[in-house]
């Protein structure tokens, strides 16, 4: 497809676990064969519970984490085949905003230095000339030039996240990874930041990979939804379709577990029993089957393939029919 | 009619810091009824947790101090109790669970040691009896295989399990009031759903009053019977969940409700609340919300609004209503 900016195919990441002396090395795969696409100017919302591999996946895409196998095509260029020099050059086109704005900004750097660092690293000017650029970046995210000469501790959580967003956008990237950018913020501030992220996408024609555990945020911000569980994608669909017709039992369980702030839907949701299994011994077959209310014997024997149930709506489950 | 377990009257808790006196709680009145789940909502730094810690008398000087007011537990004022009397009341009459279960459990003690220590200290029962009670209260929290869990260390348990241990310890002495400070914030949604269901069940089975502190209005809507909304150290609105969600009266409550992205409704744009939470060393005059309020007029800056009742259960502190 022409309008795909990022395409990930069968990506896996593995970590080595350090054991006792002389013990056989053991490996875990927080990302185990994941494929998806991000369209130009759109947002892919990646949702899953903690430890499901969302962040590792994002870091592997930015090549901040080494991939084991697979293929990451960014505008047709295979990122995994690039030398680190070439990768560094290409990273200009990719931005990243992390979850915690308290630890992602260097406390010893003034805002002007935080914002001009990307320009300096990529040799796009230095000193005073980048200040002007920094200033316009700040304006873009709703701060003013007075903030240039301050340190991160002088800002509230929402303002810090604005600075982190400005830094991510400094070099005019076309693709931005947003890793739970509002998880550490209060709702009234979260609303401001989500609106900002949406507005910037329109103005600058950005493509986002938006990671969150909060389905209501995902619904608000994304065009496509991908549900991740224990290193695998279980369902991918356009947002409206996903919320109208969630097909995977895990997606449905996630949706019903979200406490809705309204009395109309006050109900006793069917609660998903148990917890996410350890990555050390991922269940055989479908990774969700030990907790699945609809499992059949086949689920524990073989792994379901992704199957298309409607246009653009793919599910990995034996129980779902075309 | 339900009786109030705890009545808070004109509570003021200040913190004395180098920068000045932080008026974290400024005149809070609140009743917690027996057999209810009361939600205390508000954003970071609004004084929710300080209110809870004040009820438990866990504010220590320096830097914090309960400056004035009364906290009545069945008519007895806790503010004037000695530390010795309080340590008896804590646990037996009221207990508290915290947001992050890992940092509130002792990592070098087995779950069993911790739980039996509490029970033996308060009830003076034998080791065996304490063990039996610990297993019983773990079973109450739907913990699978309670006697095995007693032999484990906190790091061997998942987040949801740890929170169950916290809850089991808190209810092991059959308190009348359970305070839960953001009990599900650190948990995943599916685990959160399990814990919320558990809290509801405990209210029914143990007839315990629960004060739940949260910033998540979804949790409030699904769990609570009544709600108190707090802003900058003051309670701005109190009512039943129906009052708060169907007829929110205070502009701040309205703002909070509108700021949440909704899964059940279509919305193109969220409405945030402009501005930031005020500095409590030098809070705004009059109504503390006025600098961020869309309905504000001159009176709001001059005069602090009094609480007025809109109906029997619904109270609001706003000049406009």
Boltz contact constraints between the chains, C-beta under 6 A:
constraints:
  - contact:
      token1: [A, 49]
      token2: [B, 188]
      max_distance: 6.0
  - contact:
      token1: [A, 50]
      token2: [B, 188]
      max_distance: 6.0
  - contact:
      token1: [A, 156]
      token2: [B, 276]
      max_distance: 6.0
  - contact:
      token1: [A, 186]
      token2: [B, 43]
      max_distance: 6.0
  - contact:
      token1: [A, 186]
      token2: [B, 44]
      max_distance: 6.0
  - contact:
      token1: [A, 187]
      token2: [B, 259]
      max_distance: 6.0
  - contact:
      token1: [A, 187]
      token2: [B, 260]
      max_distance: 6.0
  - contact:
      token1: [A, 188]
      token2: [B, 259]
      max_distance: 6.0
  - contact:
      token1: [A, 188]
      token2: [B, 272]
      max_distance: 6.0
  - contact:
      token1: [A, 188]
      token2: [B, 273]
      max_distance: 6.0
  - contact:
      token1: [A, 191]
      token2: [B, 259]
      max_distance: 6.0
  - contact:
      token1: [A, 191]
      token2: [B, 270]
      max_distance: 6.0
  - contact:
      token1: [A, 191]
      token2: [B, 272]
      max_distance: 6.0
  - contact:
      token1: [A, 192]
      token2: [B, 272]
      max_distance: 6.0
  - contact:
      token1: [A, 194]
      token2: [B, 270]
      max_distance: 6.0
  - contact:
      token1: [A, 195]
      token2: [B, 270]
      max_distance: 6.0
  - contact:
      token1: [A, 215]
      token2: [B, 263]
      max_distance: 6.0
  - contact:
      token1: [A, 216]
      token2: [B, 261]
      max_distance: 6.0
  - contact:
      token1: [A, 216]
      token2: [B, 263]
      max_distance: 6.0
  - contact:
      token1: [A, 217]
      token2: [B, 261]
      max_distance: 6.0
  - contact:
      token1: [A, 219]
      token2: [B, 263]
      max_distance: 6.0
  - contact:
      token1: [A, 220]
      token2: [B, 261]
      max_distance: 6.0
  - contact:
      token1: [A, 257]
      token2: [B, 189]
      max_distance: 6.0
  - contact:
      token1: [A, 257]
      token2: [B, 190]
      max_distance: 6.0
  - contact:
      token1: [A, 257]
      token2: [B, 193]
      max_distance: 6.0
  - contact:
      token1: [A, 258]
      token2: [B, 189]
      max_distance: 6.0
  - contact:
      token1: [A, 258]
      token2: [B, 263]
      max_distance: 6.0
  - contact:
      token1: [A, 259]
      token2: [B, 218]
      max_distance: 6.0
  - contact:
      token1: [A, 259]
      token2: [B, 219]
      max_distance: 6.0
  - contact:
      token1: [A, 259]
      token2: [B, 222]
      max_distance: 6.0
  - contact:
      token1: [A, 260]
      token2: [B, 218]
      max_distance: 6.0
  - contact:
      token1: [A, 260]
      token2: [B, 264]
      max_distance: 6.0
  - contact:
      token1: [A, 261]
      token2: [B, 217]
      max_distance: 6.0
  - contact:
      token1: [A, 261]
      token2: [B, 218]
      max_distance: 6.0
  - contact:
      token1: [A, 261]
      token2: [B, 221]
      max_distance: 6.0
  - contact:
      token1: [A, 261]
      token2: [B, 260]
      max_distance: 6.0
  - contact:
      token1: [A, 262]
      token2: [B, 221]
      max_distance: 6.0
  - contact:
      token1: [A, 263]
      token2: [B, 245]
      max_distance: 6.0
  - contact:
      token1: [A, 265]
      token2: [B, 264]
      max_distance: 6.0
  - contact:
      token1: [A, 269]
      token2: [B, 193]
      max_distance: 6.0
  - contact:
      token1: [A, 271]
      token2: [B, 193]
      max_distance: 6.0
  - contact:
      token1: [A, 271]
      token2: [B, 194]
      max_distance: 6.0
  - contact:
      token1: [A, 271]
      token2: [B, 197]
      max_distance: 6.0
  - contact:
      token1: [A, 272]
      token2: [B, 190]
      max_distance: 6.0
  - contact:
      token1: [A, 275]
      token2: [B, 158]
      max_distance: 6.0
